[in-house]
Amino acid sequence: MQITSELQFTSEQRLDGDVLEREFTLGEIRGIVWTPASAPAPLILLGHPGALRRMYPRVVARALHSAADGFATVSIELPQPVGEEKTRAEQARADLMKALESGGPVDEEIIERLINRQMLDRAVTHWRGAMDAALALPEIAGPVGLSGGAIALGIRLVTAEPRIVAARLFAGTYVPRAMFAEAGQVNIPLQVMLQWDDEGNDRQSSLELFDAFGSKEKALHANMGGHTGIPASEAEEGSRFFARHLK
C-alpha cells in the first residue's frame, strides 16, 4: 500500500534557534516536521514508543538538538490497533506484565502477540509516506537517518527503506525470535543503545539481537540504569554518529 494523498500543513511556529515547526496531515497520517535555518538539510526520522502528542515534549527536544546540528527531522503518529486488534494487544501487554512481575521468563508466544506484524507493516507504510513528503520539501535534501522508536519497527523500516543510510536504535522492547533473521539483513551503520538494568526488557535477548544485526559497522552503547535512564551524553553521541553518516 502506498500513501498517495497530498501533504497539508495545519499549523506552523518558530521555535528556539529559528527552527520552523509545522504540523501536517497526509491522508490518515498526522505528523510534525522541523527544519533548521540552514537549508537544504539532511533528514532524521524521530521514532517514539507512543502517541506523538503525548510524547511531544521529548520529541521536540530531540528535534531542536538535531536542528542545532543542521538536521531536519520528522515524526508521525503511529497507527493504533482498533477492535479485536486492540483487545489482543491489551491482553498481550497484561500477560507480559504478569510474566515480569512473577520474575519468570517471558514466553515467546506472548512476544509474538505483543509485536503485531500487520501493525508493523502499516507503520512502515506511514513512515515511508512521511519520508516521501518530507524529502519533496525544498528545505530537505536527504540522506535519511533513523533515531529511536520500537526496535522491531526499526528493523522492519530499515530493511524496507533503502533511503535510510544510518540508524540509532534503542533495545528497550521485545523482538520476536523470528525477526532475528530479519535483523541480519540490516547492513547500514548502526548504533544500539541498551539500558543494562531495563526492568521491562530482557538483557540477554537484546545482546543476542545486537549480535544478529548484519551491519559491518555497528556499536553497542550499554549504560547503567533502567528503561528511562538514558544518559544525556547519548545525545552528543548521536550528533557525532549522524554527522559522520548524513553529512
N, C-alpha and C positions, 0 to 999 in steps of 0.2 A: 504494500500500500504506500502511495506517495501523497505528500501534502501539496495540494495544488491551489489553495486559497491565497489571497493577496494579503501581504503584511499591512496591518493597520496600527498606527501609533495612537494610543489612547490618552497619554499624558507625557509630559516631559518637564524636567527641572535640572538646574545646575547645582552640583554638589561641590565639596571642597576640592580645590585644585583645578577648577574649571572642567570637571568631569560632567558630561552630559548623560543623564539617566532618562531612558524612555521606556515606558511600559507599552506592550504591544499585544495584539491578538493575531493569530494566524490560523484561521478556521477555528477548531476547538482548542488550539494551543494558546496559553497565556504565558507571557514571559516578560523579562526586562533585559535591555541591552545597555551597557555602559561604554562610553567611548571617551578616550583622553583627548586633550587639546592637540596633541601631536597626531597627525594622520598622514597616510593610512597606517593602521596599526594591526599587528598580528592578533589573533583571537584565541581566548581561553574559554572553554566551556566550564562553568561552575556547577558541579554536581552538589547535591544535598540529600539528606535522608528523608525529608518530609515535604509538607506543603510549602511552597515558596513564600507566601505571605507570612506564615509562622516563622520561617527561617530567615526572613528578610534582614534582621539586624546583623546576623553572622555573614550572610551572603554579601550584603553591601559593603561590609568592612573588607572582605576579600577583594571585591571589585575595586574599591578605592586604592587598596595596596597594589593591585595589579596595574591600575591606571597610572600610578606614580612611577611604575617601571616601564610605562609605554605600551601596555597591552589593553586591548578592548576585551570585554567579557560579556557573556550572555548566560542567563539562567532561565529555566522554564518550570512551570507547574507540571508535575508528572501525572500521567493518567492514573486514576484511582479505581480500585475494584468496586463493583456495584452488585447488588442482588446476591446470587449464590456465591459468586467470586468473593464478595466482601465477607460473607458468612464463613467461608472456608479459610480466608486469610485471618480472620479474628480467632477462629478455633486453633489454627496453626500457631499463632502468637501465644495463645493461652497454654497450649501444650508445651511450647518452648519454655515459657516462664516456669511451668510446673517442673520440667526436667532440670532447669537451672537451680531452682530452689531446693530440689531433692539432692543436689550435689552429684547426680549421676551423669553419664554421658548423654548427649543429645542424639536421639535416634535419627539415622539418615532419612527415614520416612517423614519425620517432622520437617527436616530441612527441605526436602523435595516439595512438601506442601507449602512451606513458607516462601520459597522462591518460585513464583508463578512464571513459567517460561513465556506464556502468551502476553502477560503484562510486561515482561522484559522487552519482547519484540515490539509492543505498542510504544513503549518508552523510547526505544531506539528510533522508531519511525518519527516520533515527535522531535527528538533531538536532531535528526538529520534534516527535517523540515526547517527547524530553527537555524541550523547552520547554513542552509541554502539562503534563507532570508538575510541573515546577518552578513554573509560574505558578499551579498549583492549590494550592500551599502557602500558608497564611495569611500567612507572613512575607515573601512575594514578591508584588509587585503589578504589575510592569511599569512603564514600557515596557521594550523589549528592545534591547540593542546587541550588536554582534558585534566581537570583538577577535582578530585573528591567524588562524593556520591557513593551509593552502594556498590561494592566491588564487583558483585555479579553483573550488575548493569554495565559497569565499566568494561568488563571483559567482553560482553556481548557487543557494546558500542564500538570499541576499538577494533575488534575483528571484522565488524561490518562496514566500517567507515575509513577508507584509505587516506582521507584528508587529515586525519588526526595523526600527527607525527611524533608526539611525546605525551606521556601521561604520568600523573602522580595520583596514586590510588590509596585508599585507606582500608586496611584489612580489619574492619570493625564490624563486619556482618558475616553470617554464614554463607557458604557457597556449596551447592550440591557436588558430590564427588564426580558426577557425570560431567560437570563443567570443567574439571581439571584438564581434560584433553583439549578443550576449547582454549584454556589459558595457554597451552603450548603453542597455539597459533599466534599469540601476541609476540610481535618481533620488533616493536619500536622501543626507543629509550624509555626506561620505566623506573620510577621510584615508588616504593610501597612503604607506607607508614604503619607501624604496629605499636599499639599500646600494650606493654608487656603484662600488665595486670588487668586487662579489659575483663570486666565481670560478665559481659554479655557475649563473649566470643571465645572460641577455642584456640589457644595459642598454637598448639601443635599442628592443627589443621591449617592455620594461617601460614606457618613456616613451610608446610608441605605445598601449599598453593604457590608461595613465592618460588619455591624450587621448580614448580611445574611451568612457570612462565617461560616462554621461548626466547625472550629478548636476550641478545648478546650483551647489551648494556643495561644492567638492572642493579638497583641498590635497595637494601632493606634498612629503613630507619626505625629502629626499635627503641622506644622511650619508656622509662618507668612511668607508672600511673595507670589510672582507669580510663574508661571509654572517652570521657570528655576532657582528659588531661593533656592533650597535645600541646607541647611547649611552644611558646611564641617564636622560638628560634626556627621552627619549621617553615614559617612564612618567608624568612630570608633564604632558607634552603630552596624553597620553591621558586623564588625570584631568580636565583642563580641557575637553577635547572632549566627554567623556561627561557632565560636569556641565552643559554647555550644552544638550545634546540629550535627556538622560534625566531631568532633574530640573525 
